[in-house]
Amino acid sequence: MVRDLSRFLIPILAVTFLTIHGTHSANILGLFPSLSPSHLIISMSAAKVLTERGHNVTVVSVLEPTITHKNIHLVQVPMTKEEIKQRSETIGAKQKNNSSNRLTSILNMSSQMDSMLKKMADVFKDERVKNLYLNKGNHFDLVISGYFMNDYQLGFARKVNAPVIVLAPGPPSQMLNYLIGNPHDVVEKDKDMSFGQRLDGYITSLFYQVFVRQIDQRNRQFYKELFADDPNMPEYSEMLKNTSLVFFCSHAASEGSIRANVPAAIEIGGIQIKDKPDVLPKNIEDFLGNATDGAILLSLGSNVQGSHIKSDTVEKMFKVLSKLKQRVIWKWEDLEKTPGHSDNILYSRWLPQDDILAHPNIKLFINHAGKGGITESQYHGKPMLSLPVFGDQPSNAFAMAKNGFGLTLSLLSLEEKPFEEAIEEILPNPKYSQKVAQFSSLYRDRPTSARESVVFWTEYVIRHHGAAHLQSPLVHMDFVAANNLDIHVLFAALLVGILILIKALVQYIFKTLISKISRVTKVKKH
């Protein structure tokens, strides 16, 4: 009887297990050619989650990932020495652009980014990458496209005949919403926004559309260079309509702004944050463990290196930090040439940032206001002092400070006294730590974690061989139809026609009355 019962239960348990844990191990291709290490961290975090789930993940990358897994197959197309030098000079040039306006900053660096964008496109000309679709023995169930102004690479999903998910390093924006028909507010609303701020946001958004159009033209050119030799490839604008969904690294319920999103917009903010921090390297663990007065983490991200910062700025920062009673962990690449020696400062080329921020002795995070660092600090409830430079950093820093999580100063115009005063204001003042702790509670409170969302929706797209049914109809409508311009024109024409009829009728009635009055007048005279 036991044997009969087991024969009956085993198939049921097997079906249940497969239903819960997915039907098979899928082959997933991650296209992550961005030259931004912070973007690669987010992309590789998603890839690692899927690998741990049991899927076979292949990743195409330019940079050497800091987050990886032994079962991820990496196809790396590294930069040449000349390209590395050029990239460093490009990033260094951004440090000279002292603009606090996000749009101005992006437009100013547009020409500087050409070489970086070209390198990303050249990755797909590499024979090892082309072999992924030329070798008929390869099969992929899904492509995950890491986004960095590179829509053309969505064509690669068509080459391997697989559905595609776009992985964006930030929240919904003008540069991505059209892929899934996500509505875009020309001005993101805030209850405290004045008329002037809304007007400024509206004008900025209009100019931003010009920048998006420039990027679109560049993408069309790259798409033609890479895929024009294949007559089976669709026209560029048609190819973009095949996006199943977009993973956005945001969490609107806690971060804002509260807005309408289509079902194909999936938020996975915090995907790079571990559920349980890893054990720290011994030297860092000992350094933090003995920080009786607390510690400060200083990291300006993976793009900006110490050599990019003006030497007098570095000197001012060292003078302030070396006088503190708190210990300081400072991300610094050239350990042979550090800003100076101080017993309270530990320099390191690379830092496990997420794990360090999880340490209870960290009392302040000095950062460059990159989205990833801001997110990790908010998750772990650490107050911040942000020193933004370019891109979205100024707006990220402004939002962080406005929410009461810390203060912000410009790295490009940093002076010793304001830097010292900002640190002395944040460290002893509980209002900053309390504010960010409240946010941390909101940020963590979700029906499913970021990792669970990535797994579910990835497997959802694989199970259904795409997710066209999640797309908004706007994806397949032209500009006129999407905005009902033809209907507006019809109503305008009807209104004009009615006004013309009313005018003609009034003129007729007026003439008739005048005629009658004239005849009556003549009769009376006679």
C-alpha angles and dihedrals in degrees: 000000000000089000091051091048092050091049087054098044100044095066090047092050091046092053091046092051092050091047092053099038102036132268102264147348105276130208108238126186119205117199105198107156096145114133090216111100091203091057090048091053090058094045094046091047089060091044091051092051090053092047091051086051088062102259123136106244126191117188129198111203143158098204127057105255118237089199114055145132131230091241096052111104106220123204103189123189100188126202121255120243089259092052091049090052092047091049091051091050090049092053091044090053089057089062089065094056102092098190124134093190112098096210094047090049093052094046092048093053095042094096091043090057096057094093091048093050091046091053090053091052092046089059088074091056091061112111093228090056094043088051089066089076101021091059103078089201090071118090128182127189094193143010121212110200115203106217126230107139089299108120090148091076089068083080088071089068088058090050091056092038096236136129116256137224119193117219111206122193093217144029127296111301144165090267094061111020094085092061090072101018092254111171115247124210107216086214120027106228126234124178091231097048115123124215090258093053092049091048091049091049091050094051092045090052091053092052089045088059088061089055091048089052090053091051089049091055091050090050091051090054093050090046090054092048093051104039110018092104091065112079090193093065114103125236112280097254091048091050091057090060091070097075109125097197143326126241107215119197095225142091110213095185090069105016101038158196096151105219144145116275129183118238090258091065106089119183117216101164111168096026089141093057116097121231087225121021119241122244109275123239108272096248092053094042091051092045093052095038091059094046096112092171094044131258141257126219115212117190127149093193135261098291101050112067129189090255090060093059120085110261094232090053090053090049092052092049092050093050091055098042096045091058095055123104088218120087117247129211106199123191103224125161103202105060090176090063111035126167090257144305122278130155091229095055127080117189123204134176092217131017133197088231099181092049093047093050088054090060112106093224094063106103102168138023117206106198145156093248096252112164093243096051093044090051094050092048092049092048092053093042098242121151116234146215107201124202104188124192115173148341115025093343098096092051091045090051092047092052092046093052092043090055089055098247094125144303137292135217131173114257090207093061100027117154128192100241099049089045092053093043092051092053092046090050096051103040101060097029111094094196092080096049091044093051094049091044089056090050091048089058091053093044093053095044104093136134088238131014123246090255093051090049092052092050096045098046094041091053090042091059091045093049092052096037090240134345107247088143089068093057121105114244086240089078090068098039127089122237093266095051095039091057096036089237092150090054091048089050090050092051090045090051091048091049092049090046091051091048090051091050091047090049092049091047092049090048091049093048090046092050091046092052092046090050093050092046089049093052092047091050092051092050091051092050091055 
